[in-house]
Amino acid sequence: MTRAAGLDALAAFLAGPGADYAAARNTDRGPGTVPTTSALSPYLRRRLLTEEEVARAAIRAFGERGAEKFVSEIFWRTYFKGHLETHPEAWTRYLAGRDAARARLAAEPGLRRTHARAIAGETGIDGFDAWAAQLVAEGWLHNHARMWFASIWIFTLRLPWELGADVFLRHLLDGDPASNTLSWRWVAGLHTRGKHYLARRDNIREFTQGRHDPAGLDEHAACLDEAMPPREGPLSPADPAPDGPVALLLHLDDLHPESLPLGGARVMRVAGLTASVDGASDRVRAADAAAMADALARAGEHFGCSVEPMGEGWAGDLPVVTAFAPVGPSAEALPVGCSRIRRVWDERAWPLSNRGYSRLRGAIPKVMAV
Ligand SMILES: Cc1cc2nc3c(=O)[nH]c(=O)nc-3n(C[C@H](O)[C@H](O)[C@H](O)COP(=O)(O)OP(=O)(O)OC[C@H]3O[C@@H](n4cnc5c(N)ncnc54)[C@H](O)[C@@H]3O)c2cc1C
């Protein structure tokens, strides 16, 4: 998991499936095939590639019109980030709901059996079992498969959504507090209240090209509800980068230090804080470690500075600067007192992400203006 590998994957996508993205993106060709989508999410999630550079590269390759659908999907990621920043309670409630659901597993044998079968891919539901296996084997699922999986988990298997979101977050190489939590909420009917996503047999047959034809789905279930939606709060302010010598602290939400808006700051030392998600699989931890090692090596070279092991006193007397960490494990683990600087992309987009997606979509040209 390196930036170089991400750039190669971006080039391959733009020269290959990218041209047909808008028409083909809903089809899941299955494991072992070239996906209809970019599969860049593990790189974007860690910002080994930035959203901005990927969107601009697509526009260069296909023109504004030709890249429109792809760019709009990239902005879904930005939207979810901004939405969770303005509704951090969606994350804390998810964590509390996950822990409560784990306690139910311990107390309810029937629920425990259904859950065990679901994660082992032994439900007998065609498609679902294959996606459960692919999730663990590859750490990636096509977007449509994620939607079908989450919907069957919630509405056919009637399992708590937080446990499904937890399995995704621990195994997906792109596992992301915002995209994952809010997508599961969206499928359940909690994000856009009263509007849920029901997986349908004929839709699955069509978009898996006949590979899967699951019988017995509940295609008429009512959506989930909650007494109160997560409260909206103000965006946490970012800090200006201090002028002069600084120590730069990298974390897993932003591993492209070369493009950080550092202003007059001069990076003298760099270190990395690797805070993987709770219970992350070995594959995810290995990807996190490799991505961090790559970013530290690049930062050392780019700034011509020393790379320090993270530990007490690593920064000496220098002020510590870090990229703004959005809601999630990095933000929870960062030491207090760092200056947290935000990219222009997020600064422009997040305030427009507090309600539905359409406001941000309408503002894409403004966010991307140079
Ligand atoms: C239940 C569920 C859970 C999900 N969990 C995650 C997650 O943990 N992390 C994650 O990055 N995405 C998540 N997604 C969103 C989406 O499925 C993936 O981003 C996408 O499948 C990644 O594949 P790709 O890179 O080929 O996407 P492409 O179609 O090539 O899109 C390019 C990029 O745009 C972004 N993007 C595309 N679609 C979405 C979307 N619907 N929501 C948010 N961003 C999007 C991703 O960064 C992606 O890499 C989830 C979706 C669902 C339905």
The ligand as a MOL file (V3000), in Angstrom:
LIG
                    3D

  0  0  0     0  0            999 V3000
M  V30 BEGIN CTAB
M  V30 COUNTS 53 58 0 0 0
M  V30 BEGIN ATOM
M  V30 1 C -22.7160 -0.3140 3.4190 0
M  V30 2 C -21.6050 0.4600 2.7520 0
M  V30 3 C -20.3990 0.6480 3.4240 0
M  V30 4 C -19.3720 1.3780 2.8240 0
M  V30 5 N -18.1940 1.5510 3.5090 0
M  V30 6 C -17.2000 2.2980 2.9590 0
M  V30 7 C -15.9750 2.4920 3.6420 0
M  V30 8 O -15.7700 2.0270 4.7690 0
M  V30 9 N -15.0080 3.2250 3.0240 0
M  V30 10 C -15.1860 3.7670 1.7920 0
M  V30 11 O -14.2600 4.4190 1.2740 0
M  V30 12 N -16.3470 3.6080 1.1460 0
M  V30 13 C -17.3550 2.8810 1.6720 0
M  V30 14 N -18.5220 2.7230 0.9830 0
M  V30 15 C -18.7330 3.4720 -0.2690 0
M  V30 16 C -18.3530 2.7450 -1.5650 0
M  V30 17 O -18.9270 1.4630 -1.5780 0
M  V30 18 C -16.8520 2.6130 -1.7700 0
M  V30 19 O -16.2180 3.8620 -1.5870 0
M  V30 20 C -16.5490 2.1410 -3.1860 0
M  V30 21 O -17.1700 0.9080 -3.4200 0
M  V30 22 C -15.0620 2.0020 -3.3960 0
M  V30 23 O -14.7820 1.4160 -4.6250 0
M  V30 24 P -14.0580 2.2150 -5.7700 0
M  V30 25 O -12.8200 2.8290 -5.2600 0
M  V30 26 O -13.9170 1.2730 -6.9220 0
M  V30 27 O -15.1130 3.3400 -6.1100 0
M  V30 28 P -15.3250 4.2410 -7.4090 0
M  V30 29 O -16.7000 3.9800 -7.8990 0
M  V30 30 O -14.2100 4.0540 -8.3610 0
M  V30 31 O -15.3300 5.7210 -6.8330 0
M  V30 32 C -14.1340 6.5040 -6.6680 0
M  V30 33 C -13.9990 6.9190 -5.2170 0
M  V30 34 O -15.1040 7.7040 -4.8170 0
M  V30 35 C -15.4680 7.3880 -3.4570 0
M  V30 36 N -16.8170 6.7990 -3.4680 0
M  V30 37 C -17.4240 6.1520 -4.4890 0
M  V30 38 N -18.6780 5.7920 -4.1330 0
M  V30 39 C -18.8420 6.2010 -2.8670 0
M  V30 40 C -19.9200 6.1300 -1.9400 0
M  V30 41 N -21.1120 5.5680 -2.2430 0
M  V30 42 N -19.7450 6.6450 -0.7090 0
M  V30 43 C -18.5720 7.2440 -0.3610 0
M  V30 44 N -17.5180 7.3600 -1.2020 0
M  V30 45 C -17.6590 6.8470 -2.4340 0
M  V30 46 C -14.4410 6.3890 -2.9490 0
M  V30 47 O -13.4050 7.0680 -2.2970 0
M  V30 48 C -13.9650 5.7520 -4.2530 0
M  V30 49 O -12.6650 5.1930 -4.1700 0
M  V30 50 C -19.5700 1.9580 1.5470 0
M  V30 51 C -20.7870 1.7650 0.8930 0
M  V30 52 C -21.7780 1.0180 1.4750 0
M  V30 53 C -23.0830 0.8140 0.7310 0
M  V30 END ATOM
M  V30 BEGIN BOND
M  V30 1 1 1 2
M  V30 2 1 2 3
M  V30 3 2 2 52
M  V30 4 2 3 4
M  V30 5 1 4 5
M  V30 6 1 4 50
M  V30 7 2 5 6
M  V30 8 1 6 7
M  V30 9 1 6 13
M  V30 10 2 7 8
M  V30 11 1 7 9
M  V30 12 1 9 10
M  V30 13 2 10 11
M  V30 14 1 10 12
M  V30 15 2 12 13
M  V30 16 1 13 14
M  V30 17 1 14 15
M  V30 18 1 14 50
M  V30 19 1 15 16
M  V30 20 1 16 17
M  V30 21 1 16 18
M  V30 22 1 18 19
M  V30 23 1 18 20
M  V30 24 1 20 21
M  V30 25 1 20 22
M  V30 26 1 22 23
M  V30 27 1 23 24
M  V30 28 2 24 25
M  V30 29 1 24 26
M  V30 30 1 24 27
M  V30 31 1 27 28
M  V30 32 2 28 29
M  V30 33 1 28 30
M  V30 34 1 28 31
M  V30 35 1 31 32
M  V30 36 1 32 33
M  V30 37 1 33 34
M  V30 38 1 33 48
M  V30 39 1 34 35
M  V30 40 1 35 36
M  V30 41 1 35 46
M  V30 42 1 36 37
M  V30 43 1 36 45
M  V30 44 2 37 38
M  V30 45 1 38 39
M  V30 46 1 39 40
M  V30 47 2 39 45
M  V30 48 1 40 41
M  V30 49 2 40 42
M  V30 50 1 42 43
M  V30 51 2 43 44
M  V30 52 1 44 45
M  V30 53 1 46 47
M  V30 54 1 46 48
M  V30 55 1 48 49
M  V30 56 2 50 51
M  V30 57 1 51 52
M  V30 58 1 52 53
M  V30 END BOND
M  V30 END CTAB
M  END
